[in-house]
Amino acid sequence: MTERTLESEITFSRPFALSPLVVPLDAGTYRLVVDEELIEGLSFPAYRRTATHLEIPALGVNIGTRQLLQVHPRDVEAAMKKDAEADQ
């Protein structure tokens, strides 16, 4: 099975909450890591998401320990939408 990992950065202008966490995370730019696997047997390449992780703390925070928090993509999208709506 062929797998790939995609990394992107997402920025929150305000503290935000995700369901796996008890306390909100600080505003800042975070690395989002998405793991996908190739769907076999198709006539074109297509991938299925197998995991989504958010690296905490935010990028630029000088701390020795970083963690990957498994999150649901819908939770991340909802938090980003809420953050964007607060800016309007």
TIMI-216020 format. One record per residue (C-alpha): residue number from 1; residue in three letters; x, y, z. Coordinates in Angstrom, 3 decimals. Example, Ala and Ser with C-alpha at 12.3 -4.5 7.8 and 13.67 -1.06 7.14 Angstrom:
# residues 2
+-----+------+----------+----------+----------+
| seq | type |        u |        v |        w |
+-----+------+----------+----------+----------+
|   1 |  ALA |   12.300 |   -4.500 |    7.800 |
|   2 |  SER |   13.670 |   -1.060 |    7.140 |
+-----+------+----------+----------+----------+
//
This chain:
# residues 88
+-----+------+----------+----------+----------+
| seq | type |        u |        v |        w |
+-----+------+----------+----------+----------+
|   1 |  MET |    0.000 |    0.000 |    0.000 |
|   2 |  THR |    1.416 |    3.361 |   -1.047 |
|   3 |  GLU |    1.127 |    6.093 |    1.547 |
|   4 |  ARG |    1.923 |    9.788 |    1.537 |
|   5 |  THR |    2.068 |   12.559 |    4.095 |
|   6 |  LEU |    1.013 |   16.120 |    3.343 |
|   7 |  GLU |    1.978 |   19.016 |    5.593 |
|   8 |  SER |    0.472 |   22.487 |    5.627 |
|   9 |  GLU |    0.360 |   25.434 |    7.987 |
|  10 |  ILE |   -2.846 |   26.903 |    9.360 |
|  11 |  THR |   -3.077 |   30.142 |   11.293 |
|  12 |  PHE |   -5.527 |   31.129 |   14.013 |
|  13 |  SER |   -5.782 |   34.780 |   15.027 |
|  14 |  ARG |   -7.487 |   33.894 |   18.324 |
|  15 |  PRO |   -7.269 |   31.052 |   20.843 |
|  16 |  PHE |   -9.297 |   28.077 |   19.635 |
|  17 |  ALA |  -10.637 |   24.797 |   20.973 |
|  18 |  LEU |  -10.687 |   21.298 |   19.518 |
|  19 |  SER |  -12.740 |   18.442 |   20.952 |
|  20 |  PRO |   -9.791 |   16.256 |   22.074 |
|  21 |  LEU |   -8.469 |   19.091 |   24.279 |
|  22 |  VAL |   -9.692 |   20.331 |   27.624 |
|  23 |  VAL |   -8.126 |   23.789 |   27.312 |
|  24 |  PRO |   -7.997 |   26.051 |   24.232 |
|  25 |  LEU |   -4.804 |   26.378 |   22.209 |
|  26 |  ASP |   -3.132 |   29.753 |   21.757 |
|  27 |  ALA |   -3.481 |   31.803 |   18.595 |
|  28 |  GLY |   -0.674 |   31.185 |   16.122 |
|  29 |  THR |    0.431 |   29.129 |   13.155 |
|  30 |  TYR |    0.239 |   25.359 |   13.480 |
|  31 |  ARG |    1.469 |   22.513 |   11.294 |
|  32 |  LEU |   -1.293 |   20.221 |   10.039 |
|  33 |  VAL |   -0.111 |   16.740 |    9.011 |
|  34 |  VAL |   -2.396 |   14.560 |    6.867 |
|  35 |  ASP |   -1.614 |   10.901 |    6.136 |
|  36 |  GLU |   -3.220 |    9.325 |    3.079 |
|  37 |  GLU |   -3.104 |    5.932 |    1.390 |
|  38 |  LEU |   -3.455 |    5.136 |   -2.303 |
|  39 |  ILE |   -6.750 |    3.534 |   -3.266 |
|  40 |  GLU |   -5.723 |    0.485 |   -5.290 |
|  41 |  GLY |   -7.438 |   -0.757 |   -8.434 |
|  42 |  LEU |   -8.520 |    2.539 |   -9.965 |
|  43 |  SER |   -7.493 |    3.737 |  -13.431 |
|  44 |  PHE |   -6.299 |    7.018 |  -11.892 |
|  45 |  PRO |   -4.427 |    7.830 |   -8.679 |
|  46 |  ALA |   -6.728 |    8.625 |   -5.763 |
|  47 |  TYR |   -5.935 |    8.807 |   -2.052 |
|  48 |  ARG |   -7.971 |    8.224 |    1.093 |
|  49 |  ARG |   -7.210 |   10.160 |    4.293 |
|  50 |  THR |   -6.144 |    7.835 |    7.088 |
|  51 |  ALA |   -5.158 |   10.313 |    9.812 |
|  52 |  THR |   -4.997 |   14.026 |   10.556 |
|  53 |  HIS |   -2.659 |   15.477 |   13.193 |
|  54 |  LEU |   -2.030 |   18.953 |   14.537 |
|  55 |  GLU |    1.481 |   19.679 |   15.783 |
|  56 |  ILE |    1.441 |   21.504 |   19.097 |
|  57 |  PRO |    2.510 |   23.972 |   20.314 |
|  58 |  ALA |    2.301 |   26.582 |   17.542 |
|  59 |  LEU |    5.263 |   27.059 |   15.232 |
|  60 |  GLY |    7.705 |   29.636 |   16.524 |
|  61 |  VAL |    7.101 |   28.720 |   20.168 |
|  62 |  ASN |   10.487 |   27.846 |   21.624 |
|  63 |  ILE |    9.871 |   24.667 |   23.562 |
|  64 |  GLY |   11.791 |   21.435 |   23.445 |
|  65 |  THR |    8.818 |   19.099 |   23.209 |
|  66 |  ARG |    6.388 |   18.934 |   20.306 |
|  67 |  GLN |    3.418 |   16.612 |   20.040 |
|  68 |  LEU |    1.174 |   15.446 |   17.244 |
|  69 |  LEU |   -2.435 |   15.564 |   18.375 |
|  70 |  GLN |   -4.796 |   13.383 |   16.350 |
|  71 |  VAL |   -7.773 |   15.512 |   15.335 |
|  72 |  HIS |  -10.847 |   15.109 |   13.194 |
|  73 |  PRO |  -10.719 |   17.162 |    9.984 |
|  74 |  ARG |  -14.223 |   18.534 |   10.631 |
|  75 |  ASP |  -13.116 |   19.885 |   14.034 |
|  76 |  VAL |  -10.195 |   21.703 |   12.418 |
|  77 |  GLU |  -12.407 |   23.100 |    9.642 |
|  78 |  ALA |  -15.010 |   24.285 |   12.178 |
|  79 |  ALA |  -12.341 |   25.993 |   14.305 |
|  80 |  MET |  -10.870 |   27.713 |   11.247 |
|  81 |  LYS |  -14.330 |   28.876 |   10.129 |
|  82 |  LYS |  -15.138 |   30.232 |   13.593 |
|  83 |  ASP |  -11.794 |   32.070 |   13.694 |
|  84 |  ALA |  -12.399 |   33.596 |   10.240 |
|  85 |  GLU |  -15.941 |   34.685 |   11.154 |
|  86 |  ALA |  -14.637 |   36.449 |   14.266 |
|  87 |  ASP |  -12.411 |   38.600 |   12.038 |
|  88 |  GLN |  -15.402 |   39.944 |   10.087 |
+-----+------+----------+----------+----------+
//
